[in-house]
Amino acid sequence: MSGAIYFDFDDKKLDRAQKLLAGIPDGIYRAVGSAIKRAAQHGLTVGMRIVSEEYAIGQDQLKSNTRHINTIVKDGKGSFEVTFGYRGNVIPLIRFDTQVGKDGNVSARVLRSNAKKALEHAFIANVGGHRGIFERESESRLPIKEIYGPSAVQAFYAREETVDKMDEEIRKTYEDRIEHEITRVMNGWGGR
């Protein structure tokens, strides 16, 4: 299970970059791609900070389960569409605030505002080299299934303010970086 958040850029700076870098092979892709990458990294950091304040999980765990993706598409008319977003898989419940009592009972919480809840029939086990919280699917010993919390992307969606704050910070960072990246590509700095 995974989800995604996408942000679109449709502004005059993209057209300006396209005109300035028209004579440089892949110049627009390099400049815009680098600016988006930097904006995406910053947006992810902002989102992780907000989510980790609400959810009982560290930013490092959230980041390790989230990837940013971007797309720069040129249409038939010569204009560009820039889209990027985040994709992430659900996070194993064991990565959240979990505890195993001396009696083997497992308790966990996903939101910081909640108290730990005892999980009846749950147990911690190593399966295939992976340690997680599992429960049996029936009365028999097997099969078992792992219990998961939300993905970081689902946590972003849980509060509209989080996506709005990320969008604001991403756009600001993109605006700040695109000029630098255009100059970098035009001067031949940084490779290719």
GULOBA-458498 format. One record per atom (N, C-alpha, C): atom name; chain; y, x, z; residue number from 1. Coordinates in Angstrom, 1 decimal, padded with zeros to 4 digits. Layout:
ATOM atome chaine     py     px     pz num
ATOM    CA      A      Y      X      Z NUM
...
//
This chain:
ATOM atome chaine     py     px     pz num
ATOM     N      A -001.2  000.8  000.0   1
ATOM    CA      A  000.0  000.0  000.0   1
ATOM     C      A  001.2  000.9  000.0   1
ATOM     N      A  002.2  000.6 -000.9   2
ATOM    CA      A  003.4  001.3 -000.9   2
ATOM     C      A  004.5  000.4 -001.3   2
ATOM     N      A  005.7  000.9 -001.1   3
ATOM    CA      A  006.9  000.1 -001.5   3
ATOM     C      A  007.9  001.1 -002.1   3
ATOM     N      A  009.0  000.6 -002.6   4
ATOM    CA      A  010.0  001.4 -003.2   4
ATOM     C      A  011.4  000.8 -003.0   4
ATOM     N      A  012.4  001.6 -002.9   5
ATOM    CA      A  013.8  001.2 -002.9   5
ATOM     C      A  014.4  002.0 -004.1   5
ATOM     N      A  015.2  001.3 -004.9   6
ATOM    CA      A  015.8  001.9 -006.0   6
ATOM     C      A  017.3  001.7 -006.0   6
ATOM     N      A  018.0  002.7 -006.4   7
ATOM    CA      A  019.5  002.7 -006.5   7
ATOM     C      A  019.8  003.0 -007.9   7
ATOM     N      A  020.8  002.3 -008.5   8
ATOM    CA      A  021.2  002.5 -009.8   8
ATOM     C      A  022.6  003.1 -009.8   8
ATOM     N      A  022.9  004.0 -010.7   9
ATOM    CA      A  024.2  004.6 -010.9   9
ATOM     C      A  024.7  004.2 -012.3   9
ATOM     N      A  025.8  003.5 -012.3  10
ATOM    CA      A  026.4  003.1 -013.5  10
ATOM     C      A  027.9  003.3 -013.4  10
ATOM     N      A  028.3  004.6 -013.7  11
ATOM    CA      A  029.7  004.9 -013.5  11
ATOM     C      A  030.3  005.7 -014.6  11
ATOM     N      A  031.6  005.9 -014.6  12
ATOM    CA      A  032.3  006.7 -015.6  12
ATOM     C      A  032.0  008.2 -015.5  12
ATOM     N      A  031.6  008.6 -014.3  13
ATOM    CA      A  031.3  010.1 -014.2  13
ATOM     C      A  030.1  010.4 -015.0  13
ATOM     N      A  029.1  009.5 -015.2  14
ATOM    CA      A  028.0  009.8 -016.0  14
ATOM     C      A  028.4  009.9 -017.5  14
ATOM     N      A  029.3  009.1 -018.0  15
ATOM    CA      A  029.8  009.2 -019.3  15
ATOM     C      A  030.5  010.5 -019.5  15
ATOM     N      A  031.3  010.9 -018.5  16
ATOM    CA      A  032.1  012.1 -018.6  16
ATOM     C      A  031.2  013.3 -018.6  16
ATOM     N      A  030.1  013.3 -017.8  17
ATOM    CA      A  029.2  014.4 -017.8  17
ATOM     C      A  028.5  014.5 -019.1  17
ATOM     N      A  028.1  013.3 -019.7  18
ATOM    CA      A  027.5  013.3 -021.0  18
ATOM     C      A  028.4  014.0 -022.1  18
ATOM     N      A  029.7  013.7 -022.1  19
ATOM    CA      A  030.6  014.2 -023.1  19
ATOM     C      A  030.8  015.7 -022.9  19
ATOM     N      A  030.9  016.2 -021.6  20
ATOM    CA      A  031.2  017.6 -021.3  20
ATOM     C      A  029.9  018.4 -021.6  20
ATOM     N      A  028.8  017.9 -021.4  21
ATOM    CA      A  027.5  018.6 -021.6  21
ATOM     C      A  026.8  018.3 -022.9  21
ATOM     N      A  027.5  017.7 -023.8  22
ATOM    CA      A  026.8  017.3 -025.1  22
ATOM     C      A  026.2  018.5 -025.9  22
ATOM     N      A  026.9  019.6 -025.8  23
ATOM    CA      A  026.5  020.8 -026.6  23
ATOM     C      A  025.4  021.6 -025.9  23
ATOM     N      A  025.1  021.3 -024.7  24
ATOM    CA      A  024.1  022.1 -023.9  24
ATOM     C      A  022.8  021.4 -023.9  24
ATOM     N      A  021.7  022.0 -024.4  25
ATOM    CA      A  020.4  021.4 -024.4  25
ATOM     C      A  020.0  020.9 -023.0  25
ATOM     N      A  019.7  019.7 -022.9  26
ATOM    CA      A  019.2  019.1 -021.6  26
ATOM     C      A  020.3  019.3 -020.5  26
ATOM     N      A  021.5  019.5 -020.8  27
ATOM    CA      A  022.6  019.7 -019.8  27
ATOM     C      A  022.8  018.5 -019.0  27
ATOM     N      A  022.8  017.3 -019.6  28
ATOM    CA      A  023.0  016.1 -018.8  28
ATOM     C      A  021.9  015.9 -017.8  28
ATOM     N      A  020.7  016.1 -018.2  29
ATOM    CA      A  019.5  016.0 -017.4  29
ATOM     C      A  019.6  016.9 -016.2  29
ATOM     N      A  019.9  018.2 -016.5  30
ATOM    CA      A  020.0  019.2 -015.4  30
ATOM     C      A  021.1  018.9 -014.4  30
ATOM     N      A  022.3  018.5 -014.9  31
ATOM    CA      A  023.4  018.3 -014.0  31
ATOM     C      A  023.2  017.0 -013.2  31
ATOM     N      A  022.9  015.9 -013.9  32
ATOM    CA      A  022.7  014.6 -013.2  32
ATOM     C      A  021.4  014.7 -012.3  32
ATOM     N      A  020.4  015.3 -012.8  33
ATOM    CA      A  019.1  015.5 -012.0  33
ATOM     C      A  019.4  016.2 -010.7  33
ATOM     N      A  020.1  017.3 -010.8  34
ATOM    CA      A  020.4  018.1 -009.5  34
ATOM     C      A  021.3  017.3 -008.6  34
ATOM     N      A  022.3  016.6 -009.1  35
ATOM    CA      A  023.2  015.8 -008.3  35
ATOM     C      A  022.4  014.6 -007.6  35
ATOM     N      A  021.5  014.0 -008.3  36
ATOM    CA      A  020.7  013.0 -007.8  36
ATOM     C      A  019.7  013.5 -006.7  36
ATOM     N      A  019.1  014.6 -007.0  37
ATOM    CA      A  018.2  015.2 -006.0  37
ATOM     C      A  018.9  015.5 -004.7  37
ATOM     N      A  020.1  016.1 -004.8  38
ATOM    CA      A  020.9  016.3 -003.5  38
ATOM     C      A  021.3  015.0 -002.8  38
ATOM     N      A  021.7  014.0 -003.6  39
ATOM    CA      A  022.1  012.7 -003.0  39
ATOM     C      A  020.9  012.1 -002.4  39
ATOM     N      A  019.7  012.2 -003.1  40
ATOM    CA      A  018.5  011.6 -002.6  40
ATOM     C      A  018.0  012.2 -001.3  40
ATOM     N      A  018.1  013.5 -001.2  41
ATOM    CA      A  017.8  014.2  000.0  41
ATOM     C      A  018.7  013.8  001.2  41
ATOM     N      A  020.0  013.7  000.9  42
ATOM    CA      A  020.9  013.3  001.9  42
ATOM     C      A  020.7  011.8  002.4  42
ATOM     N      A  020.5  011.0  001.4  43
ATOM    CA      A  020.2  009.6  001.7  43
ATOM     C      A  018.9  009.4  002.5  43
ATOM     N      A  017.9  010.2  002.2  44
ATOM    CA      A  016.7  010.1  003.0  44
ATOM     C      A  016.9  010.6  004.4  44
ATOM     N      A  017.7  011.6  004.6  45
ATOM    CA      A  018.0  012.1  005.9  45
ATOM     C      A  018.8  011.0  006.7  45
ATOM     N      A  019.7  010.4  006.1  46
ATOM    CA      A  020.5  009.3  006.8  46
ATOM     C      A  019.5  008.1  007.1  46
ATOM     N      A  018.7  007.7  006.2  47
ATOM    CA      A  017.7  006.6  006.4  47
ATOM     C      A  016.8  007.0  007.5  47
ATOM     N      A  016.3  008.2  007.5  48
ATOM    CA      A  015.3  008.6  008.5  48
ATOM     C      A  015.9  008.6  009.9  48
ATOM     N      A  017.2  009.0  010.0  49
ATOM    CA      A  017.9  009.0  011.3  49
ATOM     C      A  018.0  007.6  011.8  49
ATOM     N      A  018.4  006.7  011.0  50
ATOM    CA      A  018.5  005.3  011.4  50
ATOM     C      A  017.2  004.7  011.8  50
ATOM     N      A  016.2  004.9  011.0  51
ATOM    CA      A  014.8  004.3  011.2  51
ATOM     C      A  014.2  004.9  012.5  51
ATOM     N      A  014.3  006.2  012.7  52
ATOM    CA      A  013.7  006.8  013.9  52
ATOM     C      A  014.4  006.4  015.2  52
ATOM     N      A  015.6  005.9  015.1  53
ATOM    CA      A  016.2  005.4  016.3  53
ATOM     C      A  015.6  004.0  016.7  53
ATOM     N      A  015.1  003.3  015.7  54
ATOM    CA      A  014.6  002.0  015.9  54
ATOM     C      A  013.0  002.0  016.1  54
ATOM     N      A  012.4  002.9  015.4  55
ATOM    CA      A  010.9  002.9  015.4  55
ATOM     C      A  010.5  004.1  016.2  55
ATOM     N      A  009.3  004.0  016.9  56
ATOM    CA      A  008.8  005.0  017.8  56
ATOM     C      A  008.0  006.0  017.0  56
ATOM     N      A  008.7  006.8  016.1  57
ATOM    CA      A  008.2  007.8  015.3  57
ATOM     C      A  009.3  008.8  015.0  57
ATOM     N      A  008.9  010.1  014.8  58
ATOM    CA      A  009.8  011.1  014.6  58
ATOM     C      A  010.2  011.2  013.1  58
ATOM     N      A  011.4  011.8  012.8  59
ATOM    CA      A  011.9  011.9  011.4  59
ATOM     C      A  010.9  012.7  010.6  59
ATOM     N      A  010.3  013.7  011.2  60
ATOM    CA      A  009.4  014.6  010.4  60
ATOM     C      A  008.2  013.8  009.9  60
ATOM     N      A  007.7  012.9  010.7  61
ATOM    CA      A  006.5  012.1  010.3  61
ATOM     C      A  007.0  011.1  009.2  61
ATOM     N      A  008.2  010.5  009.3  62
ATOM    CA      A  008.7  009.6  008.3  62
ATOM     C      A  008.9  010.4  007.0  62
ATOM     N      A  009.5  011.5  007.0  63
ATOM    CA      A  009.8  012.3  005.8  63
ATOM     C      A  008.5  012.8  005.1  63
ATOM     N      A  007.5  013.1  005.9  64
ATOM    CA      A  006.2  013.6  005.3  64
ATOM     C      A  005.5  012.5  004.6  64
ATOM     N      A  005.8  011.3  004.8  65
ATOM    CA      A  005.2  010.1  004.2  65
ATOM     C      A  006.1  009.4  003.2  65
ATOM     N      A  007.2  010.1  002.8  66
ATOM    CA      A  008.1  009.5  001.9  66
ATOM     C      A  008.5  010.5  000.8  66
ATOM     N      A  008.6  010.0 -000.4  67
ATOM    CA      A  009.0  010.8 -001.6  67
ATOM     C      A  010.1  010.2 -002.3  67
ATOM     N      A  011.0  011.0 -002.9  68
ATOM    CA      A  012.0  010.3 -003.7  68
ATOM     C      A  011.6  010.6 -005.2  68
ATOM     N      A  012.0  009.6 -006.0  69
ATOM    CA      A  011.7  009.6 -007.4  69
ATOM     C      A  012.9  009.3 -008.2  69
ATOM     N      A  013.1  009.9 -009.3  70
ATOM    CA      A  014.3  009.6 -010.1  70
ATOM     C      A  014.0  009.5 -011.6  70
ATOM     N      A  014.8  008.8 -012.3  71
ATOM    CA      A  014.6  008.6 -013.7  71
ATOM     C      A  016.0  008.6 -014.4  71
ATOM     N      A  016.0  009.4 -015.5  72
ATOM    CA      A  017.2  009.4 -016.3  72
ATOM     C      A  016.7  009.0 -017.7  72
ATOM     N      A  017.2  007.9 -018.2  73
ATOM    CA      A  016.7  007.3 -019.4  73
ATOM     C      A  017.9  007.2 -020.4  73
ATOM     N      A  017.7  007.7 -021.6  74
ATOM    CA      A  018.7  007.6 -022.7  74
ATOM     C      A  018.3  006.4 -023.6  74
ATOM     N      A  019.2  005.4 -023.7  75
ATOM    CA      A  018.8  004.3 -024.6  75
ATOM     C      A  019.2  004.6 -026.0  75
ATOM     N      A  018.9  003.7 -026.9  76
ATOM    CA      A  019.2  003.9 -028.4  76
ATOM     C      A  020.6  004.1 -028.7  76
ATOM     N      A  021.5  003.6 -027.9  77
ATOM    CA      A  023.0  003.7 -028.2  77
ATOM     C      A  023.6  005.0 -027.7  77
ATOM     N      A  022.8  005.8 -027.1  78
ATOM    CA      A  023.3  007.1 -026.6  78
ATOM     C      A  023.8  007.1 -025.2  78
ATOM     N      A  023.7  006.0 -024.5  79
ATOM    CA      A  024.2  006.0 -023.1  79
ATOM     C      A  023.0  006.2 -022.2  79
ATOM     N      A  023.3  006.6 -021.0  80
ATOM    CA      A  022.2  006.9 -020.0  80
ATOM     C      A  022.2  005.9 -018.9  80
ATOM     N      A  021.0  005.7 -018.4  81
ATOM    CA      A  020.8  004.9 -017.2  81
ATOM     C      A  020.1  005.8 -016.2  81
ATOM     N      A  020.7  005.9 -015.0  82
ATOM    CA      A  020.2  006.7 -013.9  82
ATOM     C      A  019.7  005.8 -012.8  82
ATOM     N      A  018.4  006.0 -012.4  83
ATOM    CA      A  017.8  005.3 -011.4  83
ATOM     C      A  017.1  006.2 -010.5  83
ATOM     N      A  017.2  006.1 -009.2  84
ATOM    CA      A  016.3  006.8 -008.3  84
ATOM     C      A  016.0  006.0 -007.1  84
ATOM     N      A  014.9  006.4 -006.4  85
ATOM    CA      A  014.5  005.6 -005.3  85
ATOM     C      A  013.6  006.4 -004.4  85
ATOM     N      A  013.0  005.7 -003.5  86
ATOM    CA      A  012.0  006.3 -002.5  86
ATOM     C      A  010.7  005.5 -002.6  86
ATOM     N      A  009.7  006.2 -002.4  87
ATOM    CA      A  008.4  005.6 -002.4  87
ATOM     C      A  007.6  006.2 -001.2  87
ATOM     N      A  006.9  005.3 -000.6  88
ATOM    CA      A  006.1  005.8  000.6  88
ATOM     C      A  004.9  005.0  000.9  88
ATOM     N      A  003.9  005.6  001.4  89
ATOM    CA      A  002.7  004.9  001.8  89
ATOM     C      A  002.8  004.5  003.3  89
ATOM     N      A  002.0  003.5  003.7  90
ATOM    CA      A  002.0  003.1  005.1  90
ATOM     C      A  001.6  004.3  005.9  90
ATOM     N      A  002.1  004.3  007.1  91
ATOM    CA      A  001.9  005.5  008.0  91
ATOM     C      A  000.8  005.1  009.0  91
ATOM     N      A -000.2  006.0  009.2  92
ATOM    CA      A -001.2  005.7  010.2  92
ATOM     C      A -000.6  005.4  011.6  92
ATOM     N      A -001.1  004.4  012.3  93
ATOM    CA      A -000.6  004.0  013.6  93
ATOM     C      A -000.6  005.1  014.6  93
ATOM     N      A -001.5  006.0  014.4  94
ATOM    CA      A -001.6  007.2  015.4  94
ATOM     C      A -000.3  008.0  015.4  94
ATOM     N      A  000.4  008.0  014.3  95
ATOM    CA      A  001.6  008.8  014.2  95
ATOM     C      A  002.8  008.2  015.0  95
ATOM     N      A  002.6  006.9  015.4  96
ATOM    CA      A  003.6  006.2  016.2  96
ATOM     C      A  003.3  006.6  017.7  96
ATOM     N      A  004.0  005.9  018.6  97
ATOM    CA      A  003.8  006.1  020.0  97
ATOM     C      A  002.5  005.5  020.5  97
ATOM     N      A  001.4  006.3  020.5  98
ATOM    CA      A  000.1  005.8  020.9  98
ATOM     C      A -000.4  006.6  022.1  98
ATOM     N      A -001.3  005.9  022.9  99
ATOM    CA      A -001.9  006.5  024.1  99
ATOM     C      A -003.3  006.0  024.3  99
ATOM     N      A -004.1  006.9  024.7 100
ATOM    CA      A -005.5  006.6  025.0 100
ATOM     C      A -005.7  006.8  026.5 100
ATOM     N      A -006.1  005.7  027.2 101
ATOM    CA      A -006.3  005.8  028.6 101
ATOM     C      A -007.6  006.5  028.9 101
ATOM     N      A -007.8  006.7  030.2 102
ATOM    CA      A -009.1  007.4  030.7 102
ATOM     C      A -010.3  006.5  030.4 102
ATOM     N      A -010.1  005.2  030.3 103
ATOM    CA      A -011.2  004.3  030.0 103
ATOM     C      A -011.4  004.2  028.5 103
ATOM     N      A -010.6  004.9  027.7 104
ATOM    CA      A -010.8  004.8  026.2 104
ATOM     C      A -010.0  003.8  025.5 104
ATOM     N      A -009.3  002.9  026.3 105
ATOM    CA      A -008.5  001.9  025.6 105
ATOM     C      A -007.3  002.5  025.0 105
ATOM     N      A -007.0  002.0  023.8 106
ATOM    CA      A -005.8  002.5  023.0 106
ATOM     C      A -004.7  001.5  023.1 106
ATOM     N      A -003.5  002.1  023.4 107
ATOM    CA      A -002.3  001.2  023.4 107
ATOM     C      A -001.3  001.9  022.5 107
ATOM     N      A -000.4  001.1  021.8 108
ATOM    CA      A  000.5  001.6  020.9 108
ATOM     C      A  001.8  000.8  020.8 108
ATOM     N      A  002.8  001.4  020.3 109
ATOM    CA      A  004.0  000.6  020.0 109
ATOM     C      A  004.6  001.2  018.7 109
ATOM     N      A  005.2  000.3  017.9 110
ATOM    CA      A  005.8  000.7  016.6 110
ATOM     C      A  007.3  000.8  016.8 110
ATOM     N      A  007.9 -000.3  017.4 111
ATOM    CA      A  009.3 -000.3  017.6 111
ATOM     C      A  009.6  000.2  019.0 111
ATOM     N      A  010.7  001.0  019.1 112
ATOM    CA      A  011.1  001.5  020.4 112
ATOM     C      A  011.5  000.5  021.4 112
ATOM     N      A  012.0 -000.7  020.9 113
ATOM    CA      A  012.4 -001.7  021.8 113
ATOM     C      A  011.2 -002.5  022.4 113
ATOM     N      A  010.0 -002.3  021.9 114
ATOM    CA      A  008.8 -003.0  022.4 114
ATOM     C      A  008.1 -002.1  023.5 114
ATOM     N      A  007.4 -002.8  024.3 115
ATOM    CA      A  006.5 -002.1  025.2 115
ATOM     C      A  005.2 -001.8  024.5 115
ATOM     N      A  004.4 -000.8  025.0 116
ATOM    CA      A  003.2 -000.5  024.4 116
ATOM     C      A  002.2 -001.7  024.6 116
ATOM     N      A  001.5 -001.9  023.6 117
ATOM    CA      A  000.5 -003.1  023.6 117
ATOM     C      A -000.9 -002.5  023.5 117
ATOM     N      A -001.8 -003.0  024.3 118
ATOM    CA      A -003.2 -002.6  024.3 118
ATOM     C      A -003.8 -003.2  023.1 118
ATOM     N      A -004.6 -002.4  022.4 119
ATOM    CA      A -005.3 -002.8  021.2 119
ATOM     C      A -006.7 -003.0  021.5 119
ATOM     N      A -007.1 -004.2  021.6 120
ATOM    CA      A -008.5 -004.5  021.9 120
ATOM     C      A -009.4 -004.1  020.7 120
ATOM     N      A -010.5 -003.5  021.0 121
ATOM    CA      A -011.5 -003.1  020.0 121
ATOM     C      A -011.0 -001.9  019.1 121
ATOM     N      A -009.9 -001.3  019.5 122
ATOM    CA      A -009.5 -000.1  018.7 122
ATOM     C      A -010.0  001.1  019.4 122
ATOM     N      A -010.2  002.2  018.6 123
ATOM    CA      A -010.6  003.5  019.1 123
ATOM     C      A -010.1  004.6  018.2 123
ATOM     N      A -010.0  005.8  018.8 124
ATOM    CA      A -009.5  006.9  018.0 124
ATOM     C      A -010.8  007.7  017.6 124
ATOM     N      A -010.8  008.1  016.3 125
ATOM    CA      A -011.9  008.8  015.8 125
ATOM     C      A -011.4  009.8  014.7 125
ATOM     N      A -012.3  010.8  014.4 126
ATOM    CA      A -012.0  011.7  013.3 126
ATOM     C      A -013.0  011.2  012.2 126
ATOM     N      A -012.4  010.8  011.1 127
ATOM    CA      A -013.1  010.3  009.9 127
ATOM     C      A -012.7  011.1  008.7 127
ATOM     N      A -013.6  011.8  008.1 128
ATOM    CA      A -013.3  012.6  006.9 128
ATOM     C      A -012.2  013.6  007.2 128
ATOM     N      A -012.2  014.2  008.3 129
ATOM    CA      A -011.2  015.2  008.6 129
ATOM     C      A -009.8  014.7  009.0 129
ATOM     N      A -009.8  013.4  009.1 130
ATOM    CA      A -008.5  012.7  009.5 130
ATOM     C      A -008.7  012.0  010.8 130
ATOM     N      A -007.8  012.2  011.7 131
ATOM    CA      A -007.8  011.6  013.0 131
ATOM     C      A -006.9  010.3  013.0 131
ATOM     N      A -007.4  009.2  013.4 132
ATOM    CA      A -006.7  007.9  013.3 132
ATOM     C      A -007.2  006.9  014.3 132
ATOM     N      A -006.5  005.8  014.3 133
ATOM    CA      A -006.9  004.7  015.2 133
ATOM     C      A -007.6  003.7  014.3 133
ATOM     N      A -008.8  003.3  014.7 134
ATOM    CA      A -009.7  002.5  013.9 134
ATOM     C      A -010.2  001.3  014.6 134
ATOM     N      A -010.6  000.3  013.9 135
ATOM    CA      A -011.3 -000.9  014.5 135
ATOM     C      A -012.5 -001.3  013.6 135
ATOM     N      A -013.4 -001.9  014.2 136
ATOM    CA      A -014.6 -002.3  013.5 136
ATOM     C      A -014.3 -003.6  012.7 136
ATOM     N      A -014.8 -003.8  011.5 137
ATOM    CA      A -014.5 -005.0  010.7 137
ATOM     C      A -015.4 -006.1  011.1 137
ATOM     N      A -016.5 -005.8  011.8 138
ATOM    CA      A -017.5 -006.9  012.2 138
ATOM     C      A -018.1 -006.4  013.5 138
ATOM     N      A -019.1 -007.2  014.0 139
ATOM    CA      A -019.8 -006.9  015.2 139
ATOM     C      A -020.7 -005.6  015.1 139
ATOM     N      A -021.1 -005.3  013.8 140
ATOM    CA      A -021.9 -004.1  013.7 140
ATOM     C      A -021.0 -002.8  013.7 140
ATOM     N      A -021.7 -001.7  013.9 141
ATOM    CA      A -021.0 -000.4  014.0 141
ATOM     C      A -020.2  000.0  012.9 141
ATOM     N      A -020.6 -000.3  011.7 142
ATOM    CA      A -019.9  000.0  010.5 142
ATOM     C      A -019.8 -001.3  009.6 142
ATOM     N      A -018.8 -001.5  008.8 143
ATOM    CA      A -017.7 -000.6  008.5 143
ATOM     C      A -016.6 -000.6  009.5 143
ATOM     N      A -015.7  000.4  009.4 144
ATOM    CA      A -014.5  000.5  010.2 144
ATOM     C      A -013.3  000.6  009.3 144
ATOM     N      A -012.1  000.2  009.8 145
ATOM    CA      A -010.9  000.4  009.0 145
ATOM     C      A -009.8  000.9  009.9 145
ATOM     N      A -009.0  001.7  009.3 146
ATOM    CA      A -007.9  002.3  010.0 146
ATOM     C      A -006.7  001.3  010.2 146
ATOM     N      A -006.0  001.5  011.3 147
ATOM    CA      A -004.9  000.6  011.6 147
ATOM     C      A -003.6  001.4  011.2 147
ATOM     N      A -002.7  000.8  010.5 148
ATOM    CA      A -001.5  001.4  010.0 148
ATOM     C      A -000.2  000.7  010.6 148
ATOM     N      A  000.8  001.5  010.6 149
ATOM    CA      A  002.2  000.9  010.9 149
ATOM     C      A  002.8  000.7  009.5 149
ATOM     N      A  004.1  000.5  009.5 150
ATOM    CA      A  004.8  000.3  008.2 150
ATOM     C      A  005.1  001.6  007.6 150
ATOM     N      A  005.4  001.6  006.3 151
ATOM    CA      A  005.9  002.8  005.6 151
ATOM     C      A  007.4  003.0  005.9 151
ATOM     N      A  007.9  004.1  005.6 152
ATOM    CA      A  009.4  004.4  005.9 152
ATOM     C      A  010.2  003.4  005.0 152
ATOM     N      A  009.7  003.2  003.8 153
ATOM    CA      A  010.4  002.3  002.9 153
ATOM     C      A  010.4  000.8  003.5 153
ATOM     N      A  009.3  000.4  004.0 154
ATOM    CA      A  009.3 -000.9  004.6 154
ATOM     C      A  010.3 -001.0  005.8 154
ATOM     N      A  010.4  000.1  006.6 155
ATOM    CA      A  011.3  000.2  007.7 155
ATOM     C      A  012.7  000.2  007.2 155
ATOM     N      A  013.0  000.8  006.0 156
ATOM    CA      A  014.4  000.7  005.5 156
ATOM     C      A  014.7 -000.7  005.2 156
ATOM     N      A  013.8 -001.4  004.6 157
ATOM    CA      A  014.0 -002.8  004.2 157
ATOM     C      A  014.1 -003.8  005.4 157
ATOM     N      A  013.6 -003.4  006.5 158
ATOM    CA      A  013.6 -004.3  007.7 158
ATOM     C      A  015.0 -004.6  008.1 158
ATOM     N      A  016.0 -003.7  007.9 159
ATOM    CA      A  017.4 -004.0  008.2 159
ATOM     C      A  018.2 -003.7  007.0 159
ATOM     N      A  018.9 -004.7  006.5 160
ATOM    CA      A  019.8 -004.5  005.3 160
ATOM     C      A  020.9 -003.5  005.6 160
ATOM     N      A  021.3 -003.3  006.8 161
ATOM    CA      A  022.3 -002.3  007.1 161
ATOM     C      A  021.9 -000.9  006.8 161
ATOM     N      A  020.6 -000.7  007.0 162
ATOM    CA      A  020.0  000.7  006.7 162
ATOM     C      A  020.2  001.0  005.2 162
ATOM     N      A  019.7  000.0  004.3 163
ATOM    CA      A  019.8  000.3  002.9 163
ATOM     C      A  021.3  000.4  002.5 163
ATOM     N      A  022.2 -000.4  003.1 164
ATOM    CA      A  023.6 -000.4  002.7 164
ATOM     C      A  024.2  001.0  003.1 164
ATOM     N      A  023.9  001.5  004.3 165
ATOM    CA      A  024.4  002.8  004.8 165
ATOM     C      A  023.8  003.9  003.9 165
ATOM     N      A  022.5  003.8  003.5 166
ATOM    CA      A  022.0  004.8  002.6 166
ATOM     C      A  022.7  004.8  001.3 166
ATOM     N      A  022.9  003.6  000.7 167
ATOM    CA      A  023.5  003.4 -000.6 167
ATOM     C      A  024.9  004.1 -000.5 167
ATOM     N      A  025.7  003.8  000.5 168
ATOM    CA      A  027.0  004.3  000.7 168
ATOM     C      A  027.0  005.9  000.7 168
ATOM     N      A  026.1  006.4  001.5 169
ATOM    CA      A  026.0  007.9  001.6 169
ATOM     C      A  025.5  008.5  000.3 169
ATOM     N      A  024.5  007.9 -000.3 170
ATOM    CA      A  024.0  008.4 -001.6 170
ATOM     C      A  025.0  008.5 -002.6 170
ATOM     N      A  025.8  007.4 -002.8 171
ATOM    CA      A  026.8  007.4 -003.8 171
ATOM     C      A  027.9  008.4 -003.5 171
ATOM     N      A  028.3  008.5 -002.3 172
ATOM    CA      A  029.3  009.5 -001.9 172
ATOM     C      A  028.8  010.9 -002.2 172
ATOM     N      A  027.6  011.2 -001.8 173
ATOM    CA      A  027.1  012.6 -002.1 173
ATOM     C      A  026.9  012.8 -003.6 173
ATOM     N      A  026.5  011.8 -004.3 174
ATOM    CA      A  026.4  011.9 -005.8 174
ATOM     C      A  027.8  012.2 -006.4 174
ATOM     N      A  028.8  011.5 -006.0 175
ATOM    CA      A  030.1  011.7 -006.5 175
ATOM     C      A  030.6  013.1 -006.2 175
ATOM     N      A  030.3  013.6 -005.0 176
ATOM    CA      A  030.8  014.9 -004.6 176
ATOM     C      A  030.0  016.0 -005.4 176
ATOM     N      A  028.7  015.8 -005.7 177
ATOM    CA      A  027.9  016.8 -006.3 177
ATOM     C      A  028.0  016.9 -007.8 177
ATOM     N      A  028.2  015.7 -008.5 178
ATOM    CA      A  028.1  015.7 -009.9 178
ATOM     C      A  029.1  016.7 -010.5 178
ATOM     N      A  030.3  016.8 -010.0 179
ATOM    CA      A  031.3  017.7 -010.6 179
ATOM     C      A  030.9  019.2 -010.4 179
ATOM     N      A  030.3  019.5 -009.3 180
ATOM    CA      A  029.8  020.8 -009.0 180
ATOM     C      A  028.6  021.1 -010.0 180
ATOM     N      A  027.8  020.2 -010.2 181
ATOM    CA      A  026.6  020.4 -011.1 181
ATOM     C      A  027.0  020.5 -012.5 181
ATOM     N      A  028.0  019.8 -013.0 182
ATOM    CA      A  028.5  019.9 -014.3 182
ATOM     C      A  029.1  021.3 -014.5 182
ATOM     N      A  029.9  021.8 -013.6 183
ATOM    CA      A  030.4  023.1 -013.7 183
ATOM     C      A  029.3  024.2 -013.7 183
ATOM     N      A  028.3  024.0 -012.8 184
ATOM    CA      A  027.2  024.9 -012.8 184
ATOM     C      A  026.5  025.0 -014.1 184
ATOM     N      A  026.2  023.9 -014.7 185
ATOM    CA      A  025.5  023.9 -016.0 185
ATOM     C      A  026.4  024.5 -017.1 185
ATOM     N      A  027.6  024.2 -017.1 186
ATOM    CA      A  028.5  024.7 -018.2 186
ATOM     C      A  028.7  026.2 -018.1 186
ATOM     N      A  028.7  026.7 -016.8 187
ATOM    CA      A  028.8  028.2 -016.7 187
ATOM     C      A  027.5  028.9 -016.7 187
ATOM     N      A  026.4  028.2 -016.8 188
ATOM    CA      A  025.1  028.8 -016.9 188
ATOM     C      A  024.5  029.3 -015.6 188
ATOM     N      A  025.1  028.8 -014.5 189
ATOM    CA      A  024.6  029.2 -013.2 189
ATOM     C      A  023.3  028.5 -012.8 189
ATOM     N      A  022.4  029.2 -012.2 190
ATOM    CA      A  021.3  028.6 -011.6 190
ATOM     C      A  020.1  028.3 -012.5 190
ATOM     N      A  019.9  029.2 -013.5 191
ATOM    CA      A  018.6  029.0 -014.3 191
ATOM     C      A  018.8  028.5 -015.7 191
ATOM     N      A  017.6  028.5 -016.3 192
ATOM    CA      A  017.5  028.0 -017.7 192
ATOM     C      A  018.4  028.7 -018.6 192
//
